[in-house]
Amino acid sequence: MALRAAILRHIRVPVQTAALDRSRSQAWSLCNSVRSMSSHDDHLEKEEVTERVLDVVKSFPKVDPSKVTPDVHFQKDLGLDSLDTVEIVMALEEEFKLEIPDLEADKIVSCPLAIEYIANHPMAG
Amino acid sequence: MSFSYIARRAAQKERVRILYRRALKDTLNWAVHRHLFYQDASDLREKFEANRHVEDLDTIDRMIADAEATYNNFRHPDPYIVPWAPGGSKFTRNPTPPAGIEIIYNYGREDND
């Protein structure tokens, strides 16, 4: 049982509906671009998210800033360990004023994953 | 090096990561100022690093259980929660109405007094 849980926890299934959702949301964006009653409609652009994520990673003390690119893996490319990854994810949470559930935060192990998660998060600010 | 060993090891690593994450957040909750947090976080990290090279699986399980008990014992009673998250100050609250809309409290009785 524990084995099964451990395996299931490490299997990832790619989500195919993302592209579909995006085209639909663009169709809607004409009438939805200003939501006057919404308190959080300033959605972040992906470029801005990328830039801020890289800034956070670069300012981590154990990281060599020259090695940081948008597609680095924290442990494989930057030579960090798993606890450093936890610290970086927490720094990202503070940067974007997010509250990431523990199990999801545990899956964020590289820059592309972090950028994708934050860019798709409706509350990232 | 059986498969069950690897699976158990992976489960332990995940438990430690999540425990470290929760403990680190709690450290920030307890720290009154940011500069106090840095020292506390560094101490916390040292506590984890001290047992980095423990190999025996049962010992590791016991240590994780002990650490989780300690964490639960010293949890902050009123942790910081991001405003929109469940338990936060803005959770399910209505946004402010747009400018130009005002509430007339004595509607229909404006001329009475």
gemmi code that builds the backbone of each chain (N, CA, C; Angstrom):
import gemmi

chains = {
    "A": [
        ("MET", (0.840, -1.191, 0.000), (0.000, 0.000, 0.000), (0.883, 1.253, 0.000)),
        ("ALA", (1.887, 1.216, 0.877), (2.792, 2.379, 0.921), (3.557, 2.491, -0.385)),
        ("LEU", (3.901, 1.345, -0.940), (4.634, 1.328, -2.206), (3.772, 1.945, -3.296)),
        ("ARG", (2.513, 1.510, -3.341), (1.599, 2.009, -4.357), (1.461, 3.537, -4.222)),
        ("ALA", (1.302, 3.980, -3.001), (1.153, 5.424, -2.790), (2.396, 6.170, -3.247)),
        ("ALA", (3.564, 5.579, -2.940), (4.814, 6.250, -3.316), (4.958, 6.333, -4.818)),
        ("ILE", (4.548, 5.267, -5.503), (4.650, 5.293, -6.969), (3.673, 6.302, -7.545)),
        ("LEU", (2.436, 6.262, -7.062), (1.427, 7.175, -7.600), (1.824, 8.620, -7.383)),
        ("ARG", (2.520, 8.847, -6.282), (2.897, 10.217, -5.975), (3.938, 10.747, -6.967)),
        ("HIS", (4.664, 9.836, -7.593), (5.722, 10.283, -8.487), (5.381, 10.175, -9.968)),
        ("ILE", (4.181, 9.735, -10.266), (3.775, 9.658, -11.660), (3.105, 10.960, -12.052)),
        ("ARG", (3.470, 11.496, -13.204), (2.822, 12.724, -13.666), (2.129, 12.436, -14.982)),
        ("VAL", (0.934, 12.924, -15.117), (0.200, 12.782, -16.368), (0.105, 14.155, -17.010)),
        ("PRO", (0.581, 14.296, -18.248), (0.522, 15.612, -18.896), (-0.916, 16.035, -19.129)),
        ("VAL", (-1.179, 17.286, -18.911), (-2.538, 17.794, -19.093), (-2.686, 18.297, -20.509)),
        ("GLN", (-3.640, 17.735, -21.250), (-3.797, 18.072, -22.662), (-4.743, 19.230, -22.880)),
        ("THR", (-5.516, 19.578, -21.858), (-6.564, 20.562, -22.079), (-6.064, 21.988, -21.955)),
        ("ALA", (-4.784, 22.166, -21.606), (-4.293, 23.523, -21.342), (-4.424, 24.415, -22.572)),
        ("ALA", (-4.016, 23.869, -23.761), (-4.079, 24.666, -24.980), (-5.529, 25.013, -25.302)),
        ("LEU", (-6.389, 24.017, -25.105), (-7.809, 24.226, -25.364), (-8.358, 25.348, -24.486)),
        ("ASP", (-8.022, 25.276, -23.200), (-8.504, 26.288, -22.264), (-8.031, 27.677, -22.660)),
        ("ARG", (-6.779, 27.734, -23.132), (-6.223, 29.043, -23.431), (-6.996, 29.696, -24.585)),
        ("SER", (-7.295, 28.884, -25.651), (-8.006, 29.480, -26.775), (-9.391, 29.937, -26.324)),
        ("ARG", (-10.002, 29.151, -25.448), (-11.319, 29.537, -24.986), (-11.238, 30.822, -24.159)),
        ("SER", (-10.223, 30.911, -23.311), (-10.146, 32.094, -22.460), (-9.839, 33.337, -23.281)),
        ("GLN", (-9.132, 33.162, -24.429), (-8.896, 34.326, -25.264), (-10.179, 34.797, -25.921)),
        ("ALA", (-11.020, 33.834, -26.305), (-12.304, 34.218, -26.882), (-13.120, 35.012, -25.868)),
        ("TRP", (-12.993, 34.624, -24.610), (-13.761, 35.309, -23.587), (-13.136, 36.622, -23.156)),
        ("SER", (-11.841, 36.771, -23.460), (-11.145, 37.893, -22.844), (-11.679, 39.233, -23.333)),
        ("LEU", (-12.359, 39.235, -24.500), (-12.896, 40.488, -25.006), (-13.900, 41.090, -24.027)),
        ("CYS", (-14.826, 40.243, -23.576), (-15.832, 40.796, -22.680), (-15.392, 40.700, -21.226)),
        ("ASN", (-14.287, 39.988, -20.964), (-13.890, 39.789, -19.575), (-12.669, 40.605, -19.179)),
        ("SER", (-12.162, 41.436, -20.105), (-10.882, 42.067, -19.832), (-10.960, 42.988, -18.625)),
        ("VAL", (-12.109, 43.627, -18.400), (-12.268, 44.440, -17.200), (-13.379, 43.831, -16.360)),
        ("ARG", (-12.983, 43.276, -15.236), (-14.012, 42.754, -14.326), (-14.127, 43.730, -13.185)),
        ("SER", (-15.125, 44.612, -13.281), (-15.137, 45.750, -12.378), (-15.380, 45.343, -10.933)),
        ("MET", (-16.064, 44.226, -10.717), (-16.349, 43.861, -9.327), (-15.277, 42.941, -8.740)),
        ("SER", (-14.239, 42.676, -9.511), (-13.233, 41.743, -9.026), (-12.110, 42.484, -8.332)),
        ("SER", (-11.644, 41.918, -7.236), (-10.574, 42.588, -6.507), (-9.201, 42.148, -6.984)),
        ("HIS", (-9.134, 41.143, -7.855), (-7.818, 40.646, -8.281), (-7.842, 40.301, -9.753)),
        ("ASP", (-7.889, 41.305, -10.591), (-7.951, 41.022, -12.009), (-6.673, 41.414, -12.746)),
        ("ASP", (-5.683, 41.861, -12.021), (-4.433, 42.219, -12.673), (-3.589, 40.968, -12.856)),
        ("HIS", (-3.845, 40.264, -13.953), (-3.153, 38.999, -14.157), (-1.731, 39.246, -14.653)),
        ("LEU", (-0.808, 38.416, -14.175), (0.595, 38.628, -14.519), (0.907, 38.058, -15.899)),
        ("GLU", (1.743, 38.772, -16.629), (2.223, 38.253, -17.906), (3.315, 37.226, -17.650)),
        ("LYS", (3.445, 36.291, -18.585), (4.424, 35.227, -18.388), (5.862, 35.764, -18.349)),
        ("GLU", (6.135, 36.813, -19.155), (7.498, 37.373, -19.156), (7.839, 37.946, -17.787)),
        ("GLU", (6.852, 38.621, -17.199), (7.117, 39.222, -15.893), (7.336, 38.140, -14.840)),
        ("VAL", (6.513, 37.081, -14.929), (6.684, 35.979, -13.975), (8.075, 35.379, -14.123)),
        ("THR", (8.482, 35.132, -15.369), (9.796, 34.543, -15.616), (10.894, 35.399, -15.003)),
        ("GLU", (10.802, 36.686, -15.271), (11.838, 37.599, -14.782), (11.916, 37.589, -13.254)),
        ("ARG", (10.742, 37.631, -12.618), (10.755, 37.690, -11.156), (11.185, 36.370, -10.537)),
        ("VAL", (10.772, 35.251, -11.167), (11.218, 33.952, -10.662), (12.738, 33.858, -10.750)),
        ("LEU", (13.289, 34.280, -11.891), (14.748, 34.189, -12.054), (15.451, 35.094, -11.045)),
        ("ASP", (14.882, 36.262, -10.789), (15.479, 37.153, -9.787), (15.550, 36.475, -8.427)),
        ("VAL", (14.453, 35.812, -8.059), (14.422, 35.142, -6.757), (15.474, 34.039, -6.712)),
        ("VAL", (15.531, 33.237, -7.777), (16.485, 32.118, -7.776), (17.916, 32.644, -7.743)),
        ("LYS", (18.164, 33.728, -8.497), (19.525, 34.269, -8.540), (19.958, 34.811, -7.194)),
        ("SER", (19.013, 35.339, -6.437), (19.408, 35.937, -5.156), (19.514, 34.905, -4.055)),
        ("PHE", (19.275, 33.641, -4.366), (19.470, 32.596, -3.352), (20.970, 32.443, -3.100)),
        ("PRO", (21.398, 32.468, -1.830), (22.835, 32.544, -1.528), (23.687, 31.440, -2.146)),
        ("LYS", (23.139, 30.213, -2.246), (23.978, 29.101, -2.706), (24.020, 28.967, -4.220)),
        ("VAL", (23.333, 29.864, -4.922), (23.230, 29.728, -6.373), (24.207, 30.678, -7.058)),
        ("ASP", (24.861, 30.169, -8.098), (25.703, 31.017, -8.930), (24.801, 31.720, -9.961)),
        ("PRO", (24.632, 33.059, -9.841), (23.636, 33.747, -10.687), (23.869, 33.561, -12.183)),
        ("SER", (25.112, 33.326, -12.593), (25.358, 33.230, -14.032), (24.798, 31.937, -14.619)),
        ("LYS", (24.531, 30.947, -13.754), (24.037, 29.669, -14.271), (22.528, 29.642, -14.440)),
        ("VAL", (21.855, 30.679, -13.911), (20.388, 30.609, -13.864), (19.773, 31.009, -15.203)),
        ("THR", (19.022, 30.101, -15.794), (18.265, 30.380, -17.017), (16.836, 29.913, -16.784)),
        ("PRO", (15.892, 30.273, -17.673), (14.495, 29.867, -17.434), (14.256, 28.376, -17.430)),
        ("ASP", (15.216, 27.547, -17.876), (14.930, 26.115, -17.828), (15.930, 25.305, -17.015)),
        ("VAL", (16.349, 25.845, -15.893), (17.238, 25.062, -15.033), (16.420, 24.224, -14.051)),
        ("HIS", (17.009, 23.099, -13.711), (16.472, 22.254, -12.643), (17.265, 22.585, -11.386)),
        ("PHE", (16.556, 22.814, -10.271), (17.244, 23.302, -9.067), (18.322, 22.331, -8.599)),
        ("GLN", (17.997, 21.044, -8.582), (18.972, 20.098, -8.030), (19.974, 19.622, -9.075)),
        ("LYS", (19.496, 19.355, -10.310), (20.406, 18.780, -11.298), (21.365, 19.832, -11.849)),
        ("ASP", (20.865, 21.051, -12.091), (21.690, 22.055, -12.762), (22.360, 23.030, -11.808)),
        ("LEU", (21.697, 23.319, -10.698), (22.257, 24.339, -9.803), (22.973, 23.736, -8.610)),
        ("GLY", (22.945, 22.409, -8.485), (23.670, 21.765, -7.401), (23.084, 22.008, -6.028)),
        ("LEU", (21.793, 22.260, -5.948), (21.154, 22.431, -4.646), (20.663, 21.087, -4.140)),
        ("ASP", (20.282, 21.030, -2.863), (19.669, 19.794, -2.387), (18.179, 20.033, -2.147)),
        ("SER", (17.498, 18.976, -1.662), (16.032, 19.065, -1.620), (15.568, 20.139, -0.644)),
        ("LEU", (16.307, 20.339, 0.447), (15.869, 21.360, 1.412), (16.064, 22.762, 0.843)),
        ("ASP", (17.118, 22.944, 0.028), (17.288, 24.238, -0.647), (16.109, 24.515, -1.565)),
        ("THR", (15.654, 23.449, -2.247), (14.490, 23.607, -3.125), (13.285, 24.090, -2.328)),
        ("VAL", (13.092, 23.484, -1.154), (11.986, 23.923, -0.293), (12.123, 25.412, 0.021)),
        ("GLU", (13.342, 25.845, 0.319), (13.547, 27.258, 0.661), (13.251, 28.158, -0.536)),
        ("ILE", (13.671, 27.725, -1.728), (13.411, 28.550, -2.914), (11.915, 28.662, -3.157)),
        ("VAL", (11.200, 27.530, -3.030), (9.757, 27.583, -3.267), (9.091, 28.506, -2.258)),
        ("MET", (9.583, 28.497, -1.027), (8.996, 29.396, -0.036), (9.302, 30.851, -0.387)),
        ("ALA", (10.506, 31.108, -0.893), (10.838, 32.469, -1.320), (9.939, 32.902, -2.469)),
        ("LEU", (9.651, 31.966, -3.385), (8.753, 32.301, -4.499), (7.351, 32.608, -3.994)),
        ("GLU", (6.908, 31.837, -3.014), (5.595, 32.104, -2.434), (5.531, 33.516, -1.875)),
        ("GLU", (6.589, 33.933, -1.211), (6.568, 35.271, -0.631), (6.641, 36.328, -1.707)),
        ("GLU", (7.429, 36.060, -2.746), (7.557, 37.035, -3.835), (6.212, 37.277, -4.512)),
        ("PHE", (5.453, 36.203, -4.739), (4.194, 36.346, -5.470), (2.970, 36.343, -4.561)),
        ("LYS", (3.178, 36.447, -3.266), (2.082, 36.481, -2.292), (1.141, 35.290, -2.472)),
        ("LEU", (1.714, 34.126, -2.611), (0.920, 32.918, -2.826), (0.895, 32.065, -1.579)),
        ("GLU", (-0.059, 31.163, -1.565), (-0.071, 30.110, -0.560), (-0.197, 28.810, -1.335)),
        ("ILE", (0.904, 28.101, -1.507), (0.895, 26.873, -2.290), (0.715, 25.701, -1.330)),
        ("PRO", (-0.251, 24.827, -1.603), (-0.406, 23.648, -0.731), (0.879, 22.817, -0.703)),
        ("ASP", (1.133, 22.180, 0.436), (2.404, 21.478, 0.629), (2.699, 20.473, -0.472)),
        ("LEU", (1.685, 19.675, -0.836), (1.946, 18.610, -1.803), (2.242, 19.175, -3.188)),
        ("GLU", (1.632, 20.309, -3.527), (1.931, 20.922, -4.817), (3.296, 21.594, -4.785)),
        ("ALA", (3.599, 22.237, -3.685), (4.899, 22.895, -3.574), (6.024, 21.875, -3.681)),
        ("ASP", (5.761, 20.676, -3.194), (6.769, 19.625, -3.227), (7.110, 19.209, -4.657)),
        ("LYS", (6.174, 19.412, -5.587), (6.393, 19.015, -6.978), (7.169, 20.063, -7.764)),
        ("ILE", (7.287, 21.278, -7.227), (7.970, 22.342, -7.963), (9.468, 22.184, -7.741)),
        ("VAL", (10.148, 21.624, -8.749), (11.565, 21.311, -8.558), (12.443, 21.994, -9.597)),
        ("SER", (11.847, 22.800, -10.472), (12.679, 23.428, -11.495), (12.067, 24.768, -11.879)),
        ("CYS", (12.850, 25.600, -12.566), (12.340, 26.909, -12.981), (11.124, 26.811, -13.900)),
        ("PRO", (11.143, 25.949, -14.950), (9.955, 25.900, -15.810), (8.687, 25.544, -15.057)),
        ("LEU", (8.785, 24.590, -14.107), (7.599, 24.215, -13.342), (7.116, 25.378, -12.484)),
        ("ALA", (8.071, 26.083, -11.870), (7.688, 27.211, -11.018), (7.018, 28.301, -11.838)),
        ("ILE", (7.617, 28.610, -13.011), (7.061, 29.675, -13.853), (5.665, 29.289, -14.321)),
        ("GLU", (5.507, 28.027, -14.733), (4.196, 27.608, -15.221), (3.157, 27.669, -14.115)),
        ("TYR", (3.542, 27.175, -12.936), (2.580, 27.173, -11.825), (2.146, 28.589, -11.477)),
        ("ILE", (3.124, 29.499, -11.383), (2.798, 30.853, -10.937), (2.048, 31.609, -12.022)),
        ("ALA", (2.462, 31.418, -13.303), (1.777, 32.137, -14.380), (0.327, 31.691, -14.501)),
        ("ASN", (0.034, 30.423, -14.134), (-1.338, 29.941, -14.243), (-2.137, 30.155, -12.968)),
        ("HIS", (-1.497, 30.717, -11.950), (-2.207, 30.880, -10.684), (-3.024, 32.167, -10.710)),
        ("PRO", (-4.322, 32.094, -10.464), (-5.137, 33.307, -10.585), (-4.809, 34.363, -9.540)),
        ("MET", (-4.223, 33.966, -8.411), (-4.008, 34.931, -7.331), (-2.584, 35.469, -7.284)),
        ("ALA", (-1.725, 35.018, -8.210), (-0.335, 35.482, -8.158), (-0.297, 36.990, -8.368)),
        ("GLY", (0.433, 37.681, -7.488), (0.442, 39.134, -7.607), (1.814, 39.722, -7.437)),
    ],
    "B": [
        ("MET", (19.379, -3.578, -2.043), (18.705, -2.468, -2.720), (17.446, -2.959, -3.404)),
        ("SER", (16.474, -3.351, -2.643), (15.249, -3.824, -3.271), (14.383, -2.635, -3.658)),
        ("PHE", (13.338, -2.965, -4.383), (12.436, -1.907, -4.820), (11.711, -1.282, -3.633)),
        ("SER", (11.378, -2.138, -2.663), (10.655, -1.602, -1.511), (11.536, -0.635, -0.725)),
        ("TYR", (12.860, -0.918, -0.717), (13.780, 0.001, -0.038), (13.712, 1.380, -0.689)),
        ("ILE", (13.766, 1.381, -2.029), (13.766, 2.666, -2.740), (12.458, 3.414, -2.507)),
        ("ALA", (11.356, 2.650, -2.566), (10.062, 3.303, -2.376), (9.948, 3.891, -0.979)),
        ("ARG", (10.415, 3.124, 0.018), (10.311, 3.616, 1.387), (11.186, 4.843, 1.577)),
        ("ARG", (12.353, 4.813, 0.945), (13.285, 5.934, 1.026), (12.667, 7.191, 0.394)),
        ("ALA", (12.004, 6.999, -0.759), (11.387, 8.148, -1.424), (10.282, 8.737, -0.551)),
        ("ALA", (9.498, 7.850, 0.067), (8.429, 8.343, 0.938), (9.011, 9.124, 2.111)),
        ("GLN", (10.131, 8.609, 2.663), (10.767, 9.316, 3.782), (11.273, 10.679, 3.350)),
        ("LYS", (11.880, 10.737, 2.167), (12.409, 12.023, 1.693), (11.280, 13.030, 1.533)),
        ("GLU", (10.156, 12.547, 1.014), (9.040, 13.481, 0.845), (8.538, 13.977, 2.195)),
        ("ARG", (8.461, 13.052, 3.155), (7.999, 13.470, 4.490), (8.926, 14.535, 5.065)),
        ("VAL", (10.237, 14.338, 4.866), (11.187, 15.302, 5.428), (11.036, 16.653, 4.740)),
        ("ARG", (10.874, 16.624, 3.411), (10.725, 17.907, 2.696), (9.507, 18.665, 3.191)),
        ("ILE", (8.393, 17.941, 3.352), (7.167, 18.634, 3.769), (7.295, 19.099, 5.218)),
        ("LEU", (7.928, 18.269, 6.033), (8.140, 18.695, 7.421), (9.011, 19.946, 7.465)),
        ("TYR", (10.072, 19.962, 6.664), (10.956, 21.125, 6.650), (10.210, 22.367, 6.191)),
        ("ARG", (9.369, 22.170, 5.177), (8.596, 23.301, 4.667), (7.671, 23.864, 5.736)),
        ("ARG", (6.954, 22.970, 6.413), (6.035, 23.455, 7.455), (6.799, 24.102, 8.587)),
        ("ALA", (7.903, 23.494, 8.983), (8.673, 24.037, 10.099), (9.245, 25.404, 9.742)),
        ("LEU", (9.677, 25.545, 8.487), (10.247, 26.819, 8.054), (9.184, 27.917, 8.076)),
        ("LYS", (7.987, 27.568, 7.598), (6.900, 28.552, 7.631), (6.575, 28.924, 9.069)),
        ("ASP", (6.576, 27.917, 9.927), (6.244, 28.190, 11.318), (7.313, 29.060, 11.970)),
        ("THR", (8.569, 28.845, 11.569), (9.641, 29.694, 12.078), (9.375, 31.148, 11.724)),
        ("LEU", (8.920, 31.365, 10.491), (8.602, 32.734, 10.069), (7.436, 33.282, 10.879)),
        ("ASN", (6.475, 32.416, 11.236), (5.359, 32.884, 12.048), (5.809, 33.309, 13.433)),
        ("TRP", (6.749, 32.567, 13.983), (7.198, 32.888, 15.344), (8.128, 34.081, 15.371)),
        ("ALA", (8.829, 34.327, 14.287), (9.813, 35.409, 14.283), (9.093, 36.754, 14.207)),
        ("VAL", (9.435, 37.645, 15.124), (8.767, 38.940, 15.148), (9.326, 39.842, 14.051)),
        ("HIS", (10.615, 39.731, 13.792), (11.239, 40.539, 12.746), (11.954, 39.636, 11.765)),
        ("ARG", (12.129, 40.191, 10.590), (12.772, 39.423, 9.535), (14.193, 39.017, 9.927)),
        ("HIS", (14.945, 39.902, 10.537), (16.340, 39.564, 10.847), (16.420, 38.477, 11.918)),
        ("LEU", (15.374, 38.349, 12.754), (15.361, 37.240, 13.709), (15.071, 35.926, 12.989)),
        ("PHE", (14.241, 36.009, 11.959), (13.886, 34.804, 11.211), (15.114, 34.172, 10.568)),
        ("TYR", (16.018, 34.999, 10.029), (17.174, 34.425, 9.327), (17.981, 33.519, 10.246)),
        ("GLN", (18.210, 33.994, 11.469), (18.967, 33.169, 12.410), (18.192, 31.894, 12.752)),
        ("ASP", (16.889, 32.039, 13.017), (16.087, 30.864, 13.381), (16.049, 29.851, 12.240)),
        ("ALA", (15.904, 30.359, 11.018), (15.855, 29.454, 9.865), (17.172, 28.716, 9.720)),
        ("SER", (18.261, 29.440, 9.956), (19.571, 28.798, 9.866), (19.729, 27.712, 10.931)),
        ("ASP", (19.217, 27.984, 12.140), (19.261, 26.968, 13.197), (18.438, 25.740, 12.815)),
        ("LEU", (17.264, 26.017, 12.256), (16.396, 24.907, 11.842), (17.104, 24.040, 10.804)),
        ("ARG", (17.722, 24.705, 9.837), (18.431, 23.970, 8.799), (19.544, 23.122, 9.388)),
        ("GLU", (20.236, 23.668, 10.394), (21.309, 22.890, 11.022), (20.772, 21.646, 11.697)),
        ("LYS", (19.587, 21.760, 12.311), (18.993, 20.586, 12.955), (18.740, 19.486, 11.928)),
        ("PHE", (18.291, 19.885, 10.730), (18.058, 18.886, 9.694), (19.382, 18.349, 9.160)),
        ("GLU", (20.337, 19.236, 8.961), (21.625, 18.824, 8.396), (22.361, 17.867, 9.327)),
        ("ALA", (22.134, 18.006, 10.645), (22.856, 17.172, 11.605), (22.586, 15.697, 11.354)),
        ("ASN", (21.387, 15.365, 10.852), (21.031, 13.964, 10.625), (21.051, 13.599, 9.158)),
        ("ARG", (21.809, 14.334, 8.401), (21.809, 14.125, 6.951), (22.276, 12.725, 6.557)),
        ("HIS", (23.239, 12.192, 7.288), (23.858, 10.948, 6.842), (23.366, 9.721, 7.584)),
        ("VAL", (22.238, 9.816, 8.267), (21.679, 8.638, 8.921), (21.215, 7.662, 7.845)),
        ("GLU", (21.572, 6.374, 8.006), (21.282, 5.409, 6.950), (20.139, 4.461, 7.301)),
        ("ASP", (20.034, 4.113, 8.594), (19.095, 3.062, 8.972), (17.647, 3.534, 8.821)),
        ("LEU", (16.854, 2.757, 8.071), (15.494, 3.198, 7.740), (14.627, 3.374, 8.977)),
        ("ASP", (14.714, 2.424, 9.908), (13.843, 2.520, 11.081), (14.220, 3.717, 11.947)),
        ("THR", (15.546, 3.953, 12.053), (15.984, 5.130, 12.800), (15.429, 6.390, 12.167)),
        ("ILE", (15.491, 6.442, 10.822), (14.996, 7.636, 10.136), (13.512, 7.823, 10.408)),
        ("ASP", (12.750, 6.720, 10.314), (11.308, 6.821, 10.569), (11.041, 7.369, 11.964)),
        ("ARG", (11.792, 6.859, 12.927), (11.589, 7.293, 14.303), (11.930, 8.783, 14.447)),
        ("MET", (13.048, 9.189, 13.816), (13.452, 10.594, 13.923), (12.424, 11.512, 13.271)),
        ("ILE", (11.885, 11.075, 12.119), (10.868, 11.919, 11.467), (9.645, 12.037, 12.364)),
        ("ALA", (9.251, 10.907, 12.955), (8.075, 10.951, 13.833), (8.330, 11.885, 15.014)),
        ("ASP", (9.534, 11.796, 15.596), (9.879, 12.689, 16.709), (9.810, 14.145, 16.280)),
        ("ALA", (10.395, 14.409, 15.099), (10.440, 15.798, 14.635), (9.042, 16.321, 14.362)),
        ("GLU", (8.187, 15.450, 13.798), (6.812, 15.897, 13.531), (6.075, 16.178, 14.827)),
        ("ALA", (6.350, 15.344, 15.849), (5.717, 15.586, 17.152), (6.185, 16.925, 17.718)),
        ("THR", (7.499, 17.189, 17.606), (8.021, 18.468, 18.099), (7.392, 19.630, 17.362)),
        ("TYR", (7.293, 19.472, 16.035), (6.689, 20.544, 15.240), (5.256, 20.796, 15.687)),
        ("ASN", (4.482, 19.718, 15.857), (3.087, 19.896, 16.262), (2.985, 20.556, 17.629)),
        ("ASN", (3.965, 20.244, 18.467), (3.953, 20.800, 19.819), (4.189, 22.301, 19.814)),
        ("PHE", (5.005, 22.781, 18.887), (5.392, 24.193, 18.898), (4.758, 24.982, 17.766)),
        ("ARG", (3.638, 24.483, 17.255), (2.988, 25.224, 16.175), (2.463, 26.567, 16.640)),
        ("HIS", (2.494, 27.535, 15.722), (1.997, 28.863, 16.069), (0.471, 28.837, 16.139)),
        ("PRO", (-0.121, 29.415, 17.186), (-1.579, 29.371, 17.299), (-2.294, 30.247, 16.272)),
        ("ASP", (-1.631, 31.283, 15.779), (-2.281, 32.200, 14.849), (-1.326, 32.494, 13.698)),
        ("PRO", (-1.136, 31.519, 12.801), (-0.114, 31.688, 11.753), (-0.534, 32.702, 10.713)),
        ("TYR", (0.438, 33.211, 9.972), (0.114, 34.109, 8.871), (-0.504, 33.294, 7.739)),
        ("ILE", (-1.630, 33.775, 7.226), (-2.260, 33.148, 6.066), (-2.449, 34.229, 5.023)),
        ("VAL", (-2.076, 33.923, 3.794), (-2.272, 34.858, 2.696), (-3.754, 35.234, 2.645)),
        ("PRO", (-4.082, 36.543, 2.480), (-5.467, 36.991, 2.674), (-6.537, 36.199, 1.939)),
        ("TRP", (-6.287, 35.805, 0.665), (-7.360, 35.160, -0.088), (-7.500, 33.679, 0.245)),
        ("ALA", (-6.512, 33.092, 0.916), (-6.521, 31.644, 1.167), (-7.536, 31.313, 2.268)),
        ("PRO", (-8.007, 30.072, 2.317), (-8.936, 29.687, 3.379), (-8.360, 30.019, 4.755)),
        ("GLY", (-9.147, 30.729, 5.560), (-8.653, 31.159, 6.862), (-8.048, 32.540, 6.840)),
        ("GLY", (-7.796, 33.082, 5.648), (-7.224, 34.412, 5.544), (-8.277, 35.491, 5.724)),
        ("SER", (-7.821, 36.748, 5.875), (-8.755, 37.812, 6.224), (-9.681, 38.183, 5.069)),
        ("LYS", (-9.298, 37.882, 3.827), (-10.130, 38.245, 2.690), (-10.894, 37.058, 2.124)),
        ("PHE", (-10.756, 35.922, 2.768), (-11.359, 34.701, 2.226), (-12.884, 34.832, 2.162)),
        ("THR", (-13.461, 34.669, 0.960), (-14.898, 34.778, 0.658), (-15.490, 36.139, 1.005)),
        ("ARG", (-14.656, 37.144, 1.194), (-15.192, 38.489, 1.415), (-15.526, 39.106, 0.071)),
        ("ASN", (-16.503, 40.006, 0.048), (-16.856, 40.678, -1.193), (-15.859, 41.775, -1.485)),
        ("PRO", (-15.572, 41.999, -2.770), (-14.704, 43.123, -3.117), (-15.436, 44.441, -2.905)),
        ("THR", (-14.702, 45.553, -2.868), (-15.325, 46.856, -2.690), (-16.128, 47.197, -3.934)),
        ("PRO", (-17.279, 47.880, -3.784), (-18.058, 48.267, -4.960), (-17.307, 49.306, -5.772)),
        ("PRO", (-17.605, 49.396, -7.067), (-16.903, 50.361, -7.915), (-17.194, 51.796, -7.486)),
        ("ALA", (-16.285, 52.715, -7.843), (-16.453, 54.115, -7.481), (-17.704, 54.666, -8.154)),
        ("GLY", (-18.394, 55.574, -7.505), (-19.587, 56.165, -8.088), (-20.866, 55.544, -7.579)),
        ("ILE", (-20.736, 54.410, -6.921), (-21.924, 53.795, -6.340), (-21.925, 54.075, -4.855)),
        ("GLU", (-23.000, 54.660, -4.350), (-23.027, 54.919, -2.920), (-24.295, 54.357, -2.312)),
        ("ILE", (-24.232, 54.109, -1.063), (-25.367, 53.535, -0.359), (-26.135, 54.669, 0.317)),
        ("ILE", (-27.428, 54.754, 0.064), (-28.259, 55.763, 0.731), (-28.960, 55.067, 1.881)),
        ("TYR", (-28.579, 55.427, 3.073), (-29.077, 54.687, 4.222), (-30.500, 55.076, 4.604)),
        ("ASN", (-30.867, 56.354, 4.335), (-32.227, 56.772, 4.717), (-33.078, 56.943, 3.463)),
        ("TYR", (-33.003, 55.987, 2.565), (-33.694, 56.102, 1.288), (-35.203, 56.240, 1.496)),
        ("GLY", (-35.797, 57.266, 0.873), (-37.229, 57.471, 1.007), (-37.595, 58.339, 2.197)),
        ("ARG", (-36.624, 58.576, 3.080), (-36.941, 59.391, 4.253), (-36.026, 60.610, 4.327)),
        ("GLU", (-35.487, 61.004, 3.160), (-34.500, 62.082, 3.172), (-35.100, 63.386, 3.678)),
        ("ASP", (-36.383, 63.647, 3.403), (-36.984, 64.947, 3.736), (-37.611, 64.963, 5.123)),
        ("ASN", (-37.620, 63.857, 5.800), (-38.369, 63.793, 7.055), (-37.749, 64.606, 8.179)),
        ("ASP", (-36.427, 64.728, 8.178), (-35.855, 65.514, 9.270), (-34.583, 66.240, 8.851)),
    ],
}
model = gemmi.Model(1)
for chain_id, residues in chains.items():
    chain = gemmi.Chain(chain_id)
    for i, (resn, *xyz) in enumerate(residues, 1):
        res = gemmi.Residue()
        res.name, res.seqid = resn, gemmi.SeqId(i, " ")
        for name, pos in zip(("N", "CA", "C"), xyz):
            atom = gemmi.Atom()
            atom.name, atom.element = name, gemmi.Element(name[0])
            atom.pos, atom.b_iso = gemmi.Position(*pos), 0.0
            res.add_atom(atom)
        chain.add_residue(res)
    model.add_chain(chain)
structure = gemmi.Structure()
structure.add_model(model)
structure.setup_entities()
